[in-house]
Amino acid sequence: MTPTGLLGGSFNPAHRGHRRITLAAIDALALDEAWWLVSPGNPLKPAAGMAPLSARLASARKMARRAPIRATAIEARLGTRYTVDTIRALQRRYPKRRFVWIMGADNLAQFHRWRDWRGIARAIPIAVAARPGYDARALAAPAMAWLRRYRRPRAAAQRWTTWSLPALVLLRFRPDPTSATGLRAGDPDWHRRFLPGPSS
């Protein structure tokens, strides 16, 4: 079995914070590699301001270079819109891989809004990376009230493939303040650099 991390997101754009969290999670969880699932469209985020999928995927691939990270738009190929459906489809398609879901504390804070979030927790181990400004909110979130009983110690993180589900581990790395929102504010037209130029 190949231990593989899954990090979903808009990657609008991908940035060094995504890379740093992923590399730290690969180390903490003893993963062979991690996949970035560049979402065709996040149901919880407004479509306004969302760059084309091709530009977001290109930015993710550039940020993932020379690292055991695979940036992919596999959700668009699978035709899945919700995380729970994506996870189940990937588990069926790749039976020789063991997947762990990686997300930031900002996502844990709103996890109760995800479709069938308990189904996600019953299908895949979850590793939550601390994010500046979100940790207290995440620990007080409605989903955490249910997940708390399934929390595993950080020292056991590399044994996640042996855990019964649901299972959640909180990982703490050196924080990176980079945010896609801030990058877009400083460079609203960032995606133009990743779109195909006019044909000659």
N, C-alpha and C positions, 0 to 999 in steps of 0.2 A: 504494500500500500504506500502511495506517495502522499506524505502530509503536505497539504496545500491550503494556504490562506486565501480568503475571499474578502476583498474590500470593495464595496459598491459605492457609487457616488456619481454626481454630475460631472466632476472634474472640469469645472467651468471658470478658470482653467485648472489643469493639474499643476501642482506646485511642490516646493521642497518639503513642505509639511507632510504631504501625502507620502513622499518618498521616505522621509525620516521615520515616520510612524510605522510604515510597512517594513523597513529594514530592521527596526527595533523589534517588531512583532515576529519577524522571521527568526531572529536570534532568541527571543524569549520563549517561543513556542517550538523551536527546533524544526522549522519548516524547510522543505526542499525548495519551495518557491511560493510566490503569492500572485494571485490574479487580481487585476483591477477591472471591475465590471463597470464600464462607462455606460451609464444609463441612457436609453433613448429619451427618457423623460421621467422625472421624479414626480409622482402624484402629489407629493406634499410641498412642491416648490412651484412658483408661478412660471409660466412659459415665457413671460416677458423677460428679456435680458439673457435668455438661454441661448448660447451659441450653437451652431449646427453640430450634430453628432460627429461629423467628419473632422471638424476643427478640434473638438474636445478630445476625440480619440488620438488625433495627431499630437496634441500637446501632452497627453498621457504617455504615448510611446516615446516621445523625446525625453520626458522626465524619468522614464523607467530604464533608459539606456544603461548598459554595463552594470546591471543589477539583476538578481533572480526574481524579477517582476515581469509579468506578462500583462500588458494592457490590451483589453479586448472589448469588443462591442457584441459579445455573444448573446446578450439579452435581445438585441434586435434580431439576431438570427433565430433564436428560440421562439420569438414572439411573446415573451413574457413581460409583464408590466410590473408585477409585484414580487418582492423579494422571496416570499414563501414559495411561489411557483418557480422562480429561477433556481432556488436551492434544490427543490425536488427534481427538476429537469436535469440539473448538473449531476446530481447523485445517480440518476438513472443512466445518464450518458457516459459517465466516467466511474464505473464501479471499482476500478483499481486505485482510486484516489480517496483519501480521507480529508474532508473539508472542515475548516474552522472559519466561522464568520468573525471578521475584525471590524469594529466600528469605534468611533470616538464617543467620548462621554456626552457630547452634544446630541448624538443620535439616541443614546440611551435615555436621555431626558424626554424624548418624544416617542420612544419605542412603542408606547401604548397606543399610538395613533396608526401604527403600521397594520396592514391587513393581516389578520391571524397571527399576531406576534407570538402568542403562546405556541402556535404550530411551528413557528420558526425555531423557538427555543427547544421544542421537543425533537426537531429534526437535525440540529447541528449545534455543536458547542459554540459559545460566544465569548470572544475576548474583547474587552473594552479598554481602549487607550485613553488615559487622562488627557483632558484639554483645558487649557487655562480659562477660568471663568465659568466652567460648566460642571465641575465635579460635584459640588454640593447639590446642585439642581438634579443631577443624574441620580445621586444616592437617595434623593427624596422623591423621585419620580414614581408615578403609579405602577409602572412595569416592575420597578425594583422592589416594590412591596411584595410582589409575587416571586420574583427571581431571587430574592435575598437568601431564601432557604437552600438554593441550589449553588450558592457561591462556593468556589474552590480556592484554596490558598495559592497565592502567587508562586510560592516555592514549588508547587506541583504542576506549574504551567506546561512543562515539557512532557508531561504524561497525559495530555488531554485526549489522546487517541484511546485511552483506556477508560475514560469517564463514562458513566451512565448518564443519560440525558433526562431532563434539562441539566445544563452545566454552564456556569459563567465564571470568568476570572477577570479581575481588574488588574490591568498592567499600568505601571507608572514609568514613564520615560522623561527625559529632559524635554520640557515643553518647547514647542515651536509656535510663535505667535502668527505665522503666516496664515492668511485667509484668502480664499478665492474672492470674497466680497471686496476686500481691500485692494486686491490686484485689479479687479474690474474697475473699481473707482479710479485708480491711477492710470488705467489704460483701457478705456471702454472698447476700443477696436482691436484688442489683442488677437481675436480669432482670425482677423484678416491675414495674419502672417502664416496661418496654417491651412488656408483655403487654396485650392488649385488656382494658379494664375491663368490669365487668358491664353488661349492657344495661339501659337505664332502662325 
